[in-house]
Amino acid sequence: MNTDIRMIDPLMLGIAAAIFIAAFTQAVTGFGSALVGMPLLTPMLGIALGAPLMALMSLPLNVILLVSQRRGFDVRAVWRIALAAVIAIPLGILGLGALSERVVVTTLGVILVGYGAYALIMPRLPTLAGSAWAYVFGFLSGLLTGAYNVGGPPLVIYAACREWQADEFRSNLQGLFLLMNVVVLASHALHGALNQNVLRYVPLALVGLIAGTGTGLVLDRFIPEKIFSKLVLVMLIGLGLHLIFG
């Protein structure tokens, strides 16, 4: 028995645990899988392997959550965001390849700290009435998705400015995340990033994904979302600081 335990690869277990936490977070809050997963995966795998692996895991997660939360989905509210994001995603991936990993990791850390601080403070945001803002926030989300798989913050801010209700928020974000993940995976495939070095981690990552999603959907009704969200934000700030200074 002891021999079997020693044979378990700690890296594989760490990846499965990271995906579990990421999937659990998104199942409970409606977003955040990549925000949580990327800073956990990056120290273990680096950006070059962590980004395509997170994209692979996010795709089935978004399908599951969109199906379960589809009632509030409104195509009219998201098509402009989606169009701008699809255009920006390849640009984000190109930027990822052009910069050094230290710069990329530090930038990811700054994004996490900045978003975590914003969401904890929750300043009063202006109401965005014009449709042009959808293109702006969609483009920013696409850039961050292509480079880091963390396109959620611009979408969350946009949703707050548009005063989306809870069901609309969850459903629209899942639909956008699903579309963007498909584009990201296609772009990664074209650039040769979905290679054996990434695919070898998929089986155990899928175990973490299934366990985290299932646990989150079951416990969702019992966990006070506001308290859990604040804990996640504090964790994001800590992870971001670690990426910046670690």
Secondary structure as a PSIPRED ss2 file (coil, helix, strand):
# PSIPRED VFORMAT (PSIPRED V4.0)

   1 M C   1.000  0.000  0.000
   2 N H   0.000  1.000  0.000
   3 T H   0.000  1.000  0.000
   4 D H   0.000  1.000  0.000
   5 I H   0.000  1.000  0.000
   6 R H   0.000  1.000  0.000
   7 M H   0.000  1.000  0.000
   8 I C   1.000  0.000  0.000
   9 D C   1.000  0.000  0.000
  10 P H   0.000  1.000  0.000
  11 L H   0.000  1.000  0.000
  12 M H   0.000  1.000  0.000
  13 L H   0.000  1.000  0.000
  14 G H   0.000  1.000  0.000
  15 I H   0.000  1.000  0.000
  16 A H   0.000  1.000  0.000
  17 A H   0.000  1.000  0.000
  18 A H   0.000  1.000  0.000
  19 I H   0.000  1.000  0.000
  20 F H   0.000  1.000  0.000
  21 I H   0.000  1.000  0.000
  22 A H   0.000  1.000  0.000
  23 A H   0.000  1.000  0.000
  24 F H   0.000  1.000  0.000
  25 T H   0.000  1.000  0.000
  26 Q H   0.000  1.000  0.000
  27 A H   0.000  1.000  0.000
  28 V H   0.000  1.000  0.000
  29 T H   0.000  1.000  0.000
  30 G C   1.000  0.000  0.000
  31 F C   1.000  0.000  0.000
  32 G C   1.000  0.000  0.000
  33 S H   0.000  1.000  0.000
  34 A H   0.000  1.000  0.000
  35 L H   0.000  1.000  0.000
  36 V H   0.000  1.000  0.000
  37 G H   0.000  1.000  0.000
  38 M H   0.000  1.000  0.000
  39 P H   0.000  1.000  0.000
  40 L H   0.000  1.000  0.000
  41 L H   0.000  1.000  0.000
  42 T H   0.000  1.000  0.000
  43 P H   0.000  1.000  0.000
  44 M H   0.000  1.000  0.000
  45 L H   0.000  1.000  0.000
  46 G C   1.000  0.000  0.000
  47 I H   0.000  1.000  0.000
  48 A H   0.000  1.000  0.000
  49 L H   0.000  1.000  0.000
  50 G H   0.000  1.000  0.000
  51 A H   0.000  1.000  0.000
  52 P H   0.000  1.000  0.000
  53 L H   0.000  1.000  0.000
  54 M H   0.000  1.000  0.000
  55 A H   0.000  1.000  0.000
  56 L H   0.000  1.000  0.000
  57 M H   0.000  1.000  0.000
  58 S H   0.000  1.000  0.000
  59 L H   0.000  1.000  0.000
  60 P H   0.000  1.000  0.000
  61 L H   0.000  1.000  0.000
  62 N H   0.000  1.000  0.000
  63 V H   0.000  1.000  0.000
  64 I H   0.000  1.000  0.000
  65 L H   0.000  1.000  0.000
  66 L H   0.000  1.000  0.000
  67 V H   0.000  1.000  0.000
  68 S H   0.000  1.000  0.000
  69 Q C   1.000  0.000  0.000
  70 R H   0.000  1.000  0.000
  71 R H   0.000  1.000  0.000
  72 G H   0.000  1.000  0.000
  73 F C   1.000  0.000  0.000
  74 D C   1.000  0.000  0.000
  75 V H   0.000  1.000  0.000
  76 R H   0.000  1.000  0.000
  77 A H   0.000  1.000  0.000
  78 V H   0.000  1.000  0.000
  79 W H   0.000  1.000  0.000
  80 R H   0.000  1.000  0.000
  81 I H   0.000  1.000  0.000
  82 A H   0.000  1.000  0.000
  83 L H   0.000  1.000  0.000
  84 A H   0.000  1.000  0.000
  85 A H   0.000  1.000  0.000
  86 V H   0.000  1.000  0.000
  87 I H   0.000  1.000  0.000
  88 A H   0.000  1.000  0.000
  89 I H   0.000  1.000  0.000
  90 P H   0.000  1.000  0.000
  91 L H   0.000  1.000  0.000
  92 G H   0.000  1.000  0.000
  93 I H   0.000  1.000  0.000
  94 L H   0.000  1.000  0.000
  95 G H   0.000  1.000  0.000
  96 L H   0.000  1.000  0.000
  97 G H   0.000  1.000  0.000
  98 A H   0.000  1.000  0.000
  99 L C   1.000  0.000  0.000
 100 S C   1.000  0.000  0.000
 101 E H   0.000  1.000  0.000
 102 R H   0.000  1.000  0.000
 103 V H   0.000  1.000  0.000
 104 V H   0.000  1.000  0.000
 105 V H   0.000  1.000  0.000
 106 T H   0.000  1.000  0.000
 107 T H   0.000  1.000  0.000
 108 L H   0.000  1.000  0.000
 109 G H   0.000  1.000  0.000
 110 V H   0.000  1.000  0.000
 111 I H   0.000  1.000  0.000
 112 L H   0.000  1.000  0.000
 113 V H   0.000  1.000  0.000
 114 G H   0.000  1.000  0.000
 115 Y H   0.000  1.000  0.000
 116 G H   0.000  1.000  0.000
 117 A H   0.000  1.000  0.000
 118 Y H   0.000  1.000  0.000
 119 A H   0.000  1.000  0.000
 120 L H   0.000  1.000  0.000
 121 I H   0.000  1.000  0.000
 122 M C   1.000  0.000  0.000
 123 P C   1.000  0.000  0.000
 124 R C   1.000  0.000  0.000
 125 L C   1.000  0.000  0.000
 126 P C   1.000  0.000  0.000
 127 T C   1.000  0.000  0.000
 128 L C   1.000  0.000  0.000
 129 A C   1.000  0.000  0.000
 130 G C   1.000  0.000  0.000
 131 S C   1.000  0.000  0.000
 132 A H   0.000  1.000  0.000
 133 W H   0.000  1.000  0.000
 134 A H   0.000  1.000  0.000
 135 Y H   0.000  1.000  0.000
 136 V H   0.000  1.000  0.000
 137 F H   0.000  1.000  0.000
 138 G H   0.000  1.000  0.000
 139 F H   0.000  1.000  0.000
 140 L H   0.000  1.000  0.000
 141 S H   0.000  1.000  0.000
 142 G H   0.000  1.000  0.000
 143 L H   0.000  1.000  0.000
 144 L H   0.000  1.000  0.000
 145 T H   0.000  1.000  0.000
 146 G H   0.000  1.000  0.000
 147 A H   0.000  1.000  0.000
 148 Y H   0.000  1.000  0.000
 149 N C   1.000  0.000  0.000
 150 V C   1.000  0.000  0.000
 151 G C   1.000  0.000  0.000
 152 G H   0.000  1.000  0.000
 153 P H   0.000  1.000  0.000
 154 P H   0.000  1.000  0.000
 155 L H   0.000  1.000  0.000
 156 V H   0.000  1.000  0.000
 157 I H   0.000  1.000  0.000
 158 Y H   0.000  1.000  0.000
 159 A H   0.000  1.000  0.000
 160 A H   0.000  1.000  0.000
 161 C H   0.000  1.000  0.000
 162 R H   0.000  1.000  0.000
 163 E C   1.000  0.000  0.000
 164 W C   1.000  0.000  0.000
 165 Q C   1.000  0.000  0.000
 166 A H   0.000  1.000  0.000
 167 D H   0.000  1.000  0.000
 168 E H   0.000  1.000  0.000
 169 F H   0.000  1.000  0.000
 170 R H   0.000  1.000  0.000
 171 S H   0.000  1.000  0.000
 172 N H   0.000  1.000  0.000
 173 L H   0.000  1.000  0.000
 174 Q H   0.000  1.000  0.000
 175 G H   0.000  1.000  0.000
 176 L H   0.000  1.000  0.000
 177 F H   0.000  1.000  0.000
 178 L H   0.000  1.000  0.000
 179 L H   0.000  1.000  0.000
 180 M H   0.000  1.000  0.000
 181 N H   0.000  1.000  0.000
 182 V H   0.000  1.000  0.000
 183 V H   0.000  1.000  0.000
 184 V H   0.000  1.000  0.000
 185 L H   0.000  1.000  0.000
 186 A H   0.000  1.000  0.000
 187 S H   0.000  1.000  0.000
 188 H H   0.000  1.000  0.000
 189 A H   0.000  1.000  0.000
 190 L H   0.000  1.000  0.000
 191 H C   1.000  0.000  0.000
 192 G C   1.000  0.000  0.000
 193 A C   1.000  0.000  0.000
 194 L C   1.000  0.000  0.000
 195 N C   1.000  0.000  0.000
 196 Q H   0.000  1.000  0.000
 197 N H   0.000  1.000  0.000
 198 V H   0.000  1.000  0.000
 199 L H   0.000  1.000  0.000
 200 R C   1.000  0.000  0.000
 201 Y C   1.000  0.000  0.000
 202 V H   0.000  1.000  0.000
 203 P H   0.000  1.000  0.000
 204 L H   0.000  1.000  0.000
 205 A H   0.000  1.000  0.000
 206 L H   0.000  1.000  0.000
 207 V H   0.000  1.000  0.000
 208 G H   0.000  1.000  0.000
 209 L H   0.000  1.000  0.000
 210 I H   0.000  1.000  0.000
 211 A H   0.000  1.000  0.000
 212 G H   0.000  1.000  0.000
 213 T H   0.000  1.000  0.000
 214 G H   0.000  1.000  0.000
 215 T H   0.000  1.000  0.000
 216 G H   0.000  1.000  0.000
 217 L H   0.000  1.000  0.000
 218 V H   0.000  1.000  0.000
 219 L H   0.000  1.000  0.000
 220 D C   1.000  0.000  0.000
 221 R C   1.000  0.000  0.000
 222 F C   1.000  0.000  0.000
 223 I C   1.000  0.000  0.000
 224 P C   1.000  0.000  0.000
 225 E H   0.000  1.000  0.000
 226 K H   0.000  1.000  0.000
 227 I H   0.000  1.000  0.000
 228 F H   0.000  1.000  0.000
 229 S H   0.000  1.000  0.000
 230 K H   0.000  1.000  0.000
 231 L H   0.000  1.000  0.000
 232 V H   0.000  1.000  0.000
 233 L H   0.000  1.000  0.000
 234 V H   0.000  1.000  0.000
 235 M H   0.000  1.000  0.000
 236 L H   0.000  1.000  0.000
 237 I H   0.000  1.000  0.000
 238 G H   0.000  1.000  0.000
 239 L H   0.000  1.000  0.000
 240 G H   0.000  1.000  0.000
 241 L H   0.000  1.000  0.000
 242 H H   0.000  1.000  0.000
 243 L H   0.000  1.000  0.000
 244 I H   0.000  1.000  0.000
 245 F H   0.000  1.000  0.000
 246 G C   1.000  0.000  0.000
